[in-house]
Amino acid sequence: MSSILKRKLSEVSDKGEWIFKSLQDAPVAELHNQLTAQGVNLTSITDKPTLVKVLENIIKRSQLEVERNPSAKNIWKLVSASPPHNFFSEVVIFPFQSSIYFCGPFFPSPREKPVTVVSRMNSDITWVPIETTGKQVDPFKAFKRMPLFAVYDSKLIMAYPDFEDNKYVIDSLDLETHEWSDLSNACPPSNQPPPRDYIDGCVYEGKLITVGHSSNSVTNSNNTEGNANIDCVIHVLDLSSLTWTTRNWTGQANNCPNGSSILYQDKLISFNKDGSLIYFLNLKTFHWTCETVQNKPNEFNCRRHSHLIQVYKDQLILIRVLDNFVVNSFDLIEKKWSIIDVIGKRPTKVRTEASFTLINDTLFALGGQTGKNHFLCFNLNERQCFKKPDSVLQNMFLDDTFKDVSLKVKDDPRSIGAHKSVLSSRSQYFRAMFSGNFKETNQNEVTLIDFKFESIEKIIKHMYDSLEMKQLEHKDSHDLFQACCYLDYTPFLEELVDFVIEALTPENALETFELSNLESPYKDHIFKHTVAFISKNKAKVSEQSKFIEFCQRNPSLLKEIFGNLDNPQPPQKKIRSLEGSSTTLTNDLHVAVTEGGLEILRIS
């Protein structure tokens, strides 16, 4: 997405009007991206005015929410836009005492080489650049990929590979004297790990624990069954004695080290390459366990995203450029990803990824690496955030502020409010109505005929992601189906078809079959499944009072339902309404109802 559009979408104008002008110039693809980031998938719509109108309503609502709830917990807020150093890449951020520290690459001037600098922000939002002494940390080595880091004994420990000197560097910054030192030079050479691009690791109980391949040339990064082919070596550095040891491990190890430093309780957590598996290394026993992830964020890449993950209680928090800084949450109990609904200004002008740290309930983020750095935060209040989040459309449905049309049905005083832009984006019928030369185009009330109000209400709720399918009853499906067809609302139609087929019973099968007589893209699908169900359950279906009428209206189906008519087999149960009689169901099918049930006599 262009930086101009991101800025216009992210910044909150005092007047709230100029922010929308740039949307008119944005390509459709960028509008789709921003809508997707807001949890609204309208990729099937290519009409720019419709997309712009929906996005305008979403932004208006977000601005209004900030104005109404200035103290709300889950809103991105600007902490500061004036750090002393403008970092051009990802940085190490961590809390120490009552301040937040920043360490990363910085260009003193456009013509000078980059250097590694340190600064801190105090609790009163004042910034202090820190003059360091001792070793000069090469930013090209330390930040080629994000280093493993942790704070231990008032020192920042930062580990990364140095391929020029063929060693794994352990740098230490004393946070009281501000002196850098290279701990790896003080370590005995035995058991030192080799330099490798990707390792997992953390500081645990006074030890730096690293997990990776035996060398940087190992390429087998796919997980395999069993441990015979898994190249995994665990190195442990005692930070007091500065001695390295190696540890044996058991269980099912991760064969794709990826830069993870996720420490949860007494376990080091990492994901496999595509995020479909999660691995736990018990740091007391060095035993691996592995579990399947129920779902995963789109295009998850463990080597791109693992170092971004923050631990909050029993949750992992992942925020990425890829999905425009949507807040992804992984439940470590249920092993399932979900999205936290957070509004307000998000990080912008990010070169690779933003940088994060978590302090108590507040997550902080540094953005602006391609422009002016800005430091943001929002509160991860458990009560507000860690529930099934309402989507943007759900919140728009509940808020009547910007609704501009009211829908009614004939001979019913009830009405339901909506946004023309949302209706147009979800239904071709409404899109034509509100953009064409119809009287409804400029009206704020629309009356629909031939449908029940309950059906129209359910459809509108579905358009706003506010309808749970469990609220549906099978008896309402026929009117709902007709209304969806009439309004050309395919998304609900698809779910409705699945609903009626999954809810098939001998009692409702004949009624469901009638839906196949309505013109829709799914008539053949409904026909196939209902006929198969009736054929399989013909004994019970034939007991229904409408079965005789059904047979008379659909004579061509009888052979398919009853199978081989040359050797007919009567059902196990009787048709009580015709027991002890004989009749002609159709002009060419003659049956008798006996104690054995329905018996086919002959075909004319």
PyMOL commands that set and color helices and strands:
alter all, ss='L'
color gray80, all
select helices_A, chain A and resi 3-10+18-25+28-37+48-68+139-142+183-186+302-308+382-385+392-398+420-426+428-435+439-442+453-463+469-471+474-487+490-502+509-517+523-536+538-541+547-553+555-562+576-578
alter helices_A, ss='H'
color red, helices_A
select strands_A, chain A and resi 75-80+92-96+99-106+115-121+127-130+133-134+148-152+155-162+167-174+179-182+200-204+207-212+233-238+243-247+250-251+262-264+267-271+277-282+287-292+310-312+315-319+327-331+336-340+343-344+355-359+362-367+374-379+405-409+415-418+445-448+582-586+589-594+597-603
alter strands_A, ss='S'
color yellow, strands_A
deselect
rebuild
show_as cartoon
